[in-house]
Amino acid sequence: MATKGHNEVKESLREMTRIFKPKDPKKFVKEYVRKYRITGGYEEELTHLVEMELDKLDSSVS
């Protein structure tokens, strides 16, 4: 995945995480990758990104 495209995917996923606040990050990423036809092999990295974003949201609410 190209760097520019990769950054766009990450930013899009961050925004969607803020909107939907998924309970299961792994399932959320799996559906995102399938729906937007993201190249395989990035699920673990994107799942970590979603988990970090959810942690940020949780800490800002407290």
PyMOL Python script that loads the backbone (N, CA, C, O; Angstrom):
from pymol import cmd

cmd.read_pdbstr("""\
ATOM      1  N   MET A   1       0.856  -1.169   0.000  1.00  0.00           N
ATOM      2  CA  MET A   1       0.000   0.000   0.000  1.00  0.00           C
ATOM      3  C   MET A   1       0.900   1.228   0.000  1.00  0.00           C
ATOM      4  O   MET A   1       1.843   1.311   0.787  1.00  0.00           O
ATOM      5  N   ALA A   2       0.616   2.161  -0.863  1.00  0.00           N
ATOM      6  CA  ALA A   2       1.409   3.377  -0.961  1.00  0.00           C
ATOM      7  C   ALA A   2       1.282   4.191   0.326  1.00  0.00           C
ATOM      8  O   ALA A   2       0.273   4.112   1.028  1.00  0.00           O
ATOM      9  N   THR A   3       2.322   4.975   0.625  1.00  0.00           N
ATOM     10  CA  THR A   3       2.342   5.755   1.857  1.00  0.00           C
ATOM     11  C   THR A   3       1.165   6.713   1.928  1.00  0.00           C
ATOM     12  O   THR A   3       0.497   6.785   2.959  1.00  0.00           O
ATOM     13  N   LYS A   4       0.899   7.443   0.868  1.00  0.00           N
ATOM     14  CA  LYS A   4      -0.211   8.400   0.876  1.00  0.00           C
ATOM     15  C   LYS A   4      -1.533   7.659   1.085  1.00  0.00           C
ATOM     16  O   LYS A   4      -2.352   8.078   1.903  1.00  0.00           O
ATOM     17  N   GLY A   5      -1.741   6.581   0.365  1.00  0.00           N
ATOM     18  CA  GLY A   5      -2.956   5.787   0.510  1.00  0.00           C
ATOM     19  C   GLY A   5      -3.057   5.182   1.894  1.00  0.00           C
ATOM     20  O   GLY A   5      -4.144   5.100   2.467  1.00  0.00           O
ATOM     21  N   HIS A   6      -1.929   4.760   2.427  1.00  0.00           N
ATOM     22  CA  HIS A   6      -1.898   4.157   3.763  1.00  0.00           C
ATOM     23  C   HIS A   6      -2.321   5.179   4.809  1.00  0.00           C
ATOM     24  O   HIS A   6      -3.092   4.859   5.714  1.00  0.00           O
ATOM     25  N   ASN A   7      -1.819   6.414   4.689  1.00  0.00           N
ATOM     26  CA  ASN A   7      -2.195   7.468   5.633  1.00  0.00           C
ATOM     27  C   ASN A   7      -3.672   7.811   5.513  1.00  0.00           C
ATOM     28  O   ASN A   7      -4.325   8.093   6.517  1.00  0.00           O
ATOM     29  N   GLU A   8      -4.199   7.792   4.312  1.00  0.00           N
ATOM     30  CA  GLU A   8      -5.628   8.065   4.107  1.00  0.00           C
ATOM     31  C   GLU A   8      -6.477   6.971   4.749  1.00  0.00           C
ATOM     32  O   GLU A   8      -7.515   7.259   5.346  1.00  0.00           O
ATOM     33  N   VAL A   9      -6.047   5.740   4.630  1.00  0.00           N
ATOM     34  CA  VAL A   9      -6.767   4.621   5.240  1.00  0.00           C
ATOM     35  C   VAL A   9      -6.746   4.776   6.753  1.00  0.00           C
ATOM     36  O   VAL A   9      -7.774   4.597   7.405  1.00  0.00           O
ATOM     37  N   LYS A  10      -5.597   5.104   7.318  1.00  0.00           N
ATOM     38  CA  LYS A  10      -5.485   5.268   8.765  1.00  0.00           C
ATOM     39  C   LYS A  10      -6.388   6.392   9.265  1.00  0.00           C
ATOM     40  O   LYS A  10      -7.095   6.227  10.259  1.00  0.00           O
ATOM     41  N   GLU A  11      -6.364   7.529   8.580  1.00  0.00           N
ATOM     42  CA  GLU A  11      -7.187   8.664   9.009  1.00  0.00           C
ATOM     43  C   GLU A  11      -8.670   8.332   8.886  1.00  0.00           C
ATOM     44  O   GLU A  11      -9.461   8.686   9.760  1.00  0.00           O
ATOM     45  N   SER A  12      -9.045   7.663   7.818  1.00  0.00           N
ATOM     46  CA  SER A  12     -10.434   7.253   7.631  1.00  0.00           C
ATOM     47  C   SER A  12     -10.868   6.305   8.744  1.00  0.00           C
ATOM     48  O   SER A  12     -11.963   6.440   9.289  1.00  0.00           O
ATOM     49  N   LEU A  13     -10.018   5.360   9.075  1.00  0.00           N
ATOM     50  CA  LEU A  13     -10.336   4.398  10.128  1.00  0.00           C
ATOM     51  C   LEU A  13     -10.445   5.085  11.486  1.00  0.00           C
ATOM     52  O   LEU A  13     -11.317   4.742  12.284  1.00  0.00           O
ATOM     53  N   ARG A  14      -9.568   6.053  11.756  1.00  0.00           N
ATOM     54  CA  ARG A  14      -9.664   6.822  13.005  1.00  0.00           C
ATOM     55  C   ARG A  14     -11.010   7.536  13.095  1.00  0.00           C
ATOM     56  O   ARG A  14     -11.677   7.489  14.129  1.00  0.00           O
ATOM     57  N   GLU A  15     -11.400   8.191  12.015  1.00  0.00           N
ATOM     58  CA  GLU A  15     -12.676   8.912  12.001  1.00  0.00           C
ATOM     59  C   GLU A  15     -13.850   7.956  12.217  1.00  0.00           C
ATOM     60  O   GLU A  15     -14.756   8.249  12.998  1.00  0.00           O
ATOM     61  N   MET A  16     -13.834   6.833  11.537  1.00  0.00           N
ATOM     62  CA  MET A  16     -14.922   5.867  11.680  1.00  0.00           C
ATOM     63  C   MET A  16     -14.959   5.292  13.099  1.00  0.00           C
ATOM     64  O   MET A  16     -16.032   4.998  13.625  1.00  0.00           O
ATOM     65  N   THR A  17     -13.788   5.134  13.713  1.00  0.00           N
ATOM     66  CA  THR A  17     -13.723   4.652  15.089  1.00  0.00           C
ATOM     67  C   THR A  17     -14.376   5.657  16.027  1.00  0.00           C
ATOM     68  O   THR A  17     -15.130   5.280  16.924  1.00  0.00           O
ATOM     69  N   ARG A  18     -14.082   6.946  15.815  1.00  0.00           N
ATOM     70  CA  ARG A  18     -14.682   7.990  16.650  1.00  0.00           C
ATOM     71  C   ARG A  18     -16.199   8.018  16.488  1.00  0.00           C
ATOM     72  O   ARG A  18     -16.927   8.261  17.451  1.00  0.00           O
ATOM     73  N   ILE A  19     -16.665   7.773  15.286  1.00  0.00           N
ATOM     74  CA  ILE A  19     -18.108   7.816  15.006  1.00  0.00           C
ATOM     75  C   ILE A  19     -18.820   6.605  15.584  1.00  0.00           C
ATOM     76  O   ILE A  19     -19.810   6.752  16.301  1.00  0.00           O
ATOM     77  N   PHE A  20     -18.324   5.402  15.278  1.00  0.00           N
ATOM     78  CA  PHE A  20     -19.034   4.172  15.622  1.00  0.00           C
ATOM     79  C   PHE A  20     -18.664   3.591  16.988  1.00  0.00           C
ATOM     80  O   PHE A  20     -19.443   2.827  17.558  1.00  0.00           O
ATOM     81  N   LYS A  21     -17.488   3.938  17.523  1.00  0.00           N
ATOM     82  CA  LYS A  21     -17.018   3.416  18.817  1.00  0.00           C
ATOM     83  C   LYS A  21     -17.268   1.903  18.933  1.00  0.00           C
ATOM     84  O   LYS A  21     -18.057   1.464  19.769  1.00  0.00           O
ATOM     85  N   PRO A  22     -16.598   1.121  18.097  1.00  0.00           N
ATOM     86  CA  PRO A  22     -16.858  -0.329  18.067  1.00  0.00           C
ATOM     87  C   PRO A  22     -16.488  -1.031  19.369  1.00  0.00           C
ATOM     88  O   PRO A  22     -15.524  -0.662  20.039  1.00  0.00           O
ATOM     89  N   LYS A  23     -17.264  -2.038  19.709  1.00  0.00           N
ATOM     90  CA  LYS A  23     -17.001  -2.846  20.911  1.00  0.00           C
ATOM     91  C   LYS A  23     -15.915  -3.889  20.634  1.00  0.00           C
ATOM     92  O   LYS A  23     -15.156  -4.252  21.533  1.00  0.00           O
ATOM     93  N   ASP A  24     -15.843  -4.368  19.392  1.00  0.00           N
ATOM     94  CA  ASP A  24     -14.867  -5.394  19.014  1.00  0.00           C
ATOM     95  C   ASP A  24     -13.980  -4.830  17.892  1.00  0.00           C
ATOM     96  O   ASP A  24     -14.356  -4.903  16.722  1.00  0.00           O
ATOM     97  N   PRO A  25     -12.808  -4.269  18.231  1.00  0.00           N
ATOM     98  CA  PRO A  25     -11.930  -3.660  17.223  1.00  0.00           C
ATOM     99  C   PRO A  25     -11.522  -4.625  16.102  1.00  0.00           C
ATOM    100  O   PRO A  25     -11.429  -4.233  14.939  1.00  0.00           O
ATOM    101  N   LYS A  26     -11.281  -5.883  16.465  1.00  0.00           N
ATOM    102  CA  LYS A  26     -10.842  -6.866  15.468  1.00  0.00           C
ATOM    103  C   LYS A  26     -11.920  -7.090  14.405  1.00  0.00           C
ATOM    104  O   LYS A  26     -11.628  -7.116  13.209  1.00  0.00           O
ATOM    105  N   LYS A  27     -13.154  -7.250  14.850  1.00  0.00           N
ATOM    106  CA  LYS A  27     -14.272  -7.452  13.932  1.00  0.00           C
ATOM    107  C   LYS A  27     -14.514  -6.193  13.096  1.00  0.00           C
ATOM    108  O   LYS A  27     -14.783  -6.279  11.897  1.00  0.00           O
ATOM    109  N   PHE A  28     -14.417  -5.034  13.731  1.00  0.00           N
ATOM    110  CA  PHE A  28     -14.602  -3.754  13.042  1.00  0.00           C
ATOM    111  C   PHE A  28     -13.589  -3.600  11.898  1.00  0.00           C
ATOM    112  O   PHE A  28     -13.950  -3.216  10.785  1.00  0.00           O
ATOM    113  N   VAL A  29     -12.329  -3.903  12.185  1.00  0.00           N
ATOM    114  CA  VAL A  29     -11.273  -3.796  11.168  1.00  0.00           C
ATOM    115  C   VAL A  29     -11.498  -4.814  10.054  1.00  0.00           C
ATOM    116  O   VAL A  29     -11.320  -4.498   8.878  1.00  0.00           O
ATOM    117  N   LYS A  30     -11.885  -6.025  10.418  1.00  0.00           N
ATOM    118  CA  LYS A  30     -12.131  -7.080   9.426  1.00  0.00           C
ATOM    119  C   LYS A  30     -13.218  -6.635   8.437  1.00  0.00           C
ATOM    120  O   LYS A  30     -13.070  -6.796   7.225  1.00  0.00           O
ATOM    121  N   GLU A  31     -14.306  -6.075   8.971  1.00  0.00           N
ATOM    122  CA  GLU A  31     -15.388  -5.586   8.110  1.00  0.00           C
ATOM    123  C   GLU A  31     -14.931  -4.397   7.267  1.00  0.00           C
ATOM    124  O   GLU A  31     -15.287  -4.292   6.093  1.00  0.00           O
ATOM    125  N   TYR A  32     -14.146  -3.507   7.862  1.00  0.00           N
ATOM    126  CA  TYR A  32     -13.623  -2.328   7.152  1.00  0.00           C
ATOM    127  C   TYR A  32     -12.734  -2.761   5.983  1.00  0.00           C
ATOM    128  O   TYR A  32     -12.871  -2.254   4.869  1.00  0.00           O
ATOM    129  N   VAL A  33     -11.829  -3.697   6.247  1.00  0.00           N
ATOM    130  CA  VAL A  33     -10.912  -4.193   5.213  1.00  0.00           C
ATOM    131  C   VAL A  33     -11.690  -4.844   4.068  1.00  0.00           C
ATOM    132  O   VAL A  33     -11.376  -4.640   2.895  1.00  0.00           O
ATOM    133  N   ARG A  34     -12.703  -5.625   4.424  1.00  0.00           N
ATOM    134  CA  ARG A  34     -13.520  -6.290   3.400  1.00  0.00           C
ATOM    135  C   ARG A  34     -14.332  -5.272   2.601  1.00  0.00           C
ATOM    136  O   ARG A  34     -14.366  -5.324   1.371  1.00  0.00           O
ATOM    137  N   LYS A  35     -14.974  -4.363   3.294  1.00  0.00           N
ATOM    138  CA  LYS A  35     -15.853  -3.396   2.637  1.00  0.00           C
ATOM    139  C   LYS A  35     -15.086  -2.464   1.701  1.00  0.00           C
ATOM    140  O   LYS A  35     -15.544  -2.183   0.593  1.00  0.00           O
ATOM    141  N   TYR A  36     -13.927  -1.984   2.139  1.00  0.00           N
ATOM    142  CA  TYR A  36     -13.172  -1.020   1.343  1.00  0.00           C
ATOM    143  C   TYR A  36     -12.041  -1.645   0.548  1.00  0.00           C
ATOM    144  O   TYR A  36     -11.216  -0.947  -0.041  1.00  0.00           O
ATOM    145  N   ARG A  37     -12.017  -2.981   0.540  1.00  0.00           N
ATOM    146  CA  ARG A  37     -11.046  -3.741  -0.270  1.00  0.00           C
ATOM    147  C   ARG A  37      -9.600  -3.296  -0.029  1.00  0.00           C
ATOM    148  O   ARG A  37      -8.864  -2.986  -0.966  1.00  0.00           O
ATOM    149  N   ILE A  38      -9.223  -3.274   1.220  1.00  0.00           N
ATOM    150  CA  ILE A  38      -7.865  -2.925   1.611  1.00  0.00           C
ATOM    151  C   ILE A  38      -6.994  -4.164   1.417  1.00  0.00           C
ATOM    152  O   ILE A  38      -7.424  -5.287   1.682  1.00  0.00           O
ATOM    153  N   THR A  39      -5.780  -3.948   0.955  1.00  0.00           N
ATOM    154  CA  THR A  39      -4.845  -5.040   0.742  1.00  0.00           C
ATOM    155  C   THR A  39      -4.632  -5.811   2.041  1.00  0.00           C
ATOM    156  O   THR A  39      -4.523  -5.209   3.109  1.00  0.00           O
ATOM    157  N   GLY A  40      -4.574  -7.119   1.956  1.00  0.00           N
ATOM    158  CA  GLY A  40      -4.396  -7.964   3.127  1.00  0.00           C
ATOM    159  C   GLY A  40      -3.067  -7.748   3.811  1.00  0.00           C
ATOM    160  O   GLY A  40      -2.134  -7.202   3.222  1.00  0.00           O
ATOM    161  N   GLY A  41      -2.982  -8.176   5.049  1.00  0.00           N
ATOM    162  CA  GLY A  41      -1.737  -8.079   5.796  1.00  0.00           C
ATOM    163  C   GLY A  41      -1.656  -6.860   6.699  1.00  0.00           C
ATOM    164  O   GLY A  41      -0.676  -6.710   7.429  1.00  0.00           O
ATOM    165  N   TYR A  42      -2.644  -5.993   6.674  1.00  0.00           N
ATOM    166  CA  TYR A  42      -2.619  -4.783   7.490  1.00  0.00           C
ATOM    167  C   TYR A  42      -3.600  -4.851   8.654  1.00  0.00           C
ATOM    168  O   TYR A  42      -3.719  -3.891   9.416  1.00  0.00           O
ATOM    169  N   GLU A  43      -4.297  -5.961   8.802  1.00  0.00           N
ATOM    170  CA  GLU A  43      -5.332  -6.065   9.825  1.00  0.00           C
ATOM    171  C   GLU A  43      -4.791  -5.837  11.228  1.00  0.00           C
ATOM    172  O   GLU A  43      -5.404  -5.126  12.024  1.00  0.00           O
ATOM    173  N   GLU A  44      -3.660  -6.431  11.531  1.00  0.00           N
ATOM    174  CA  GLU A  44      -3.095  -6.300  12.876  1.00  0.00           C
ATOM    175  C   GLU A  44      -2.736  -4.846  13.178  1.00  0.00           C
ATOM    176  O   GLU A  44      -3.049  -4.337  14.255  1.00  0.00           O
ATOM    177  N   GLU A  45      -2.089  -4.188  12.243  1.00  0.00           N
ATOM    178  CA  GLU A  45      -1.704  -2.787  12.415  1.00  0.00           C
ATOM    179  C   GLU A  45      -2.938  -1.894  12.562  1.00  0.00           C
ATOM    180  O   GLU A  45      -2.963  -1.004  13.412  1.00  0.00           O
ATOM    181  N   LEU A  46      -3.949  -2.126  11.743  1.00  0.00           N
ATOM    182  CA  LEU A  46      -5.162  -1.314  11.793  1.00  0.00           C
ATOM    183  C   LEU A  46      -5.959  -1.594  13.066  1.00  0.00           C
ATOM    184  O   LEU A  46      -6.569  -0.682  13.624  1.00  0.00           O
ATOM    185  N   THR A  47      -5.960  -2.831  13.524  1.00  0.00           N
ATOM    186  CA  THR A  47      -6.639  -3.174  14.777  1.00  0.00           C
ATOM    187  C   THR A  47      -5.977  -2.426  15.935  1.00  0.00           C
ATOM    188  O   THR A  47      -6.660  -1.892  16.809  1.00  0.00           O
ATOM    189  N   HIS A  48      -4.670  -2.394  15.934  1.00  0.00           N
ATOM    190  CA  HIS A  48      -3.934  -1.660  16.965  1.00  0.00           C
ATOM    191  C   HIS A  48      -4.292  -0.172  16.922  1.00  0.00           C
ATOM    192  O   HIS A  48      -4.460   0.461  17.965  1.00  0.00           O
ATOM    193  N   LEU A  49      -4.403   0.369  15.739  1.00  0.00           N
ATOM    194  CA  LEU A  49      -4.783   1.774  15.559  1.00  0.00           C
ATOM    195  C   LEU A  49      -6.173   2.041  16.152  1.00  0.00           C
ATOM    196  O   LEU A  49      -6.371   3.041  16.842  1.00  0.00           O
ATOM    197  N   VAL A  50      -7.123   1.158  15.886  1.00  0.00           N
ATOM    198  CA  VAL A  50      -8.481   1.303  16.422  1.00  0.00           C
ATOM    199  C   VAL A  50      -8.450   1.220  17.947  1.00  0.00           C
ATOM    200  O   VAL A  50      -9.112   2.009  18.622  1.00  0.00           O
ATOM    201  N   GLU A  51      -7.690   0.275  18.494  1.00  0.00           N
ATOM    202  CA  GLU A  51      -7.603   0.129  19.946  1.00  0.00           C
ATOM    203  C   GLU A  51      -7.017   1.387  20.587  1.00  0.00           C
ATOM    204  O   GLU A  51      -7.500   1.829  21.630  1.00  0.00           O
ATOM    205  N   MET A  52      -5.994   1.961  19.982  1.00  0.00           N
ATOM    206  CA  MET A  52      -5.393   3.193  20.500  1.00  0.00           C
ATOM    207  C   MET A  52      -6.389   4.346  20.452  1.00  0.00           C
ATOM    208  O   MET A  52      -6.469   5.133  21.396  1.00  0.00           O
ATOM    209  N   GLU A  53      -7.141   4.453  19.374  1.00  0.00           N
ATOM    210  CA  GLU A  53      -8.126   5.522  19.228  1.00  0.00           C
ATOM    211  C   GLU A  53      -9.238   5.364  20.270  1.00  0.00           C
ATOM    212  O   GLU A  53      -9.688   6.351  20.852  1.00  0.00           O
ATOM    213  N   LEU A  54      -9.675   4.137  20.502  1.00  0.00           N
ATOM    214  CA  LEU A  54     -10.687   3.892  21.530  1.00  0.00           C
ATOM    215  C   LEU A  54     -10.163   4.248  22.918  1.00  0.00           C
ATOM    216  O   LEU A  54     -10.905   4.790  23.738  1.00  0.00           O
ATOM    217  N   ASP A  55      -8.894   3.949  23.189  1.00  0.00           N
ATOM    218  CA  ASP A  55      -8.281   4.317  24.474  1.00  0.00           C
ATOM    219  C   ASP A  55      -8.262   5.834  24.638  1.00  0.00           C
ATOM    220  O   ASP A  55      -8.539   6.351  25.721  1.00  0.00           O
ATOM    221  N   LYS A  56      -7.936   6.543  23.562  1.00  0.00           N
ATOM    222  CA  LYS A  56      -7.949   8.009  23.613  1.00  0.00           C
ATOM    223  C   LYS A  56      -9.344   8.528  23.937  1.00  0.00           C
ATOM    224  O   LYS A  56      -9.509   9.426  24.763  1.00  0.00           O
ATOM    225  N   LEU A  57     -10.338   7.953  23.280  1.00  0.00           N
ATOM    226  CA  LEU A  57     -11.722   8.367  23.520  1.00  0.00           C
ATOM    227  C   LEU A  57     -12.134   8.093  24.968  1.00  0.00           C
ATOM    228  O   LEU A  57     -12.779   8.930  25.599  1.00  0.00           O
ATOM    229  N   ASP A  58     -11.769   6.942  25.485  1.00  0.00           N
ATOM    230  CA  ASP A  58     -12.110   6.576  26.855  1.00  0.00           C
ATOM    231  C   ASP A  58     -11.438   7.513  27.861  1.00  0.00           C
ATOM    232  O   ASP A  58     -12.055   7.915  28.847  1.00  0.00           O
ATOM    233  N   SER A  59     -10.181   7.855  27.609  1.00  0.00           N
ATOM    234  CA  SER A  59      -9.462   8.711  28.555  1.00  0.00           C
ATOM    235  C   SER A  59      -9.955  10.161  28.497  1.00  0.00           C
ATOM    236  O   SER A  59      -9.872  10.880  29.493  1.00  0.00           O
ATOM    237  N   SER A  60     -10.463  10.590  27.354  1.00  0.00           N
ATOM    238  CA  SER A  60     -10.978  11.956  27.251  1.00  0.00           C
ATOM    239  C   SER A  60     -12.339  12.102  27.909  1.00  0.00           C
ATOM    240  O   SER A  60     -12.718  13.201  28.315  1.00  0.00           O
ATOM    241  N   VAL A  61     -13.077  11.006  28.017  1.00  0.00           N
ATOM    242  CA  VAL A  61     -14.397  11.016  28.641  1.00  0.00           C
ATOM    243  C   VAL A  61     -14.263  11.058  30.165  1.00  0.00           C
ATOM    244  O   VAL A  61     -15.076  11.681  30.848  1.00  0.00           O
ATOM    245  N   SER A  62     -13.245  10.396  30.685  1.00  0.00           N
ATOM    246  CA  SER A  62     -13.056  10.303  32.140  1.00  0.00           C
ATOM    247  C   SER A  62     -12.756  11.632  32.769  1.00  0.00           C
ATOM    248  O   SER A  62     -12.574  11.713  33.983  1.00  0.00           O
TER     249      SER A  62
END
""", "prot")
cmd.dss("prot")
cmd.show_as("cartoon", "prot")
cmd.util.cbc("prot")
cmd.orient("prot")
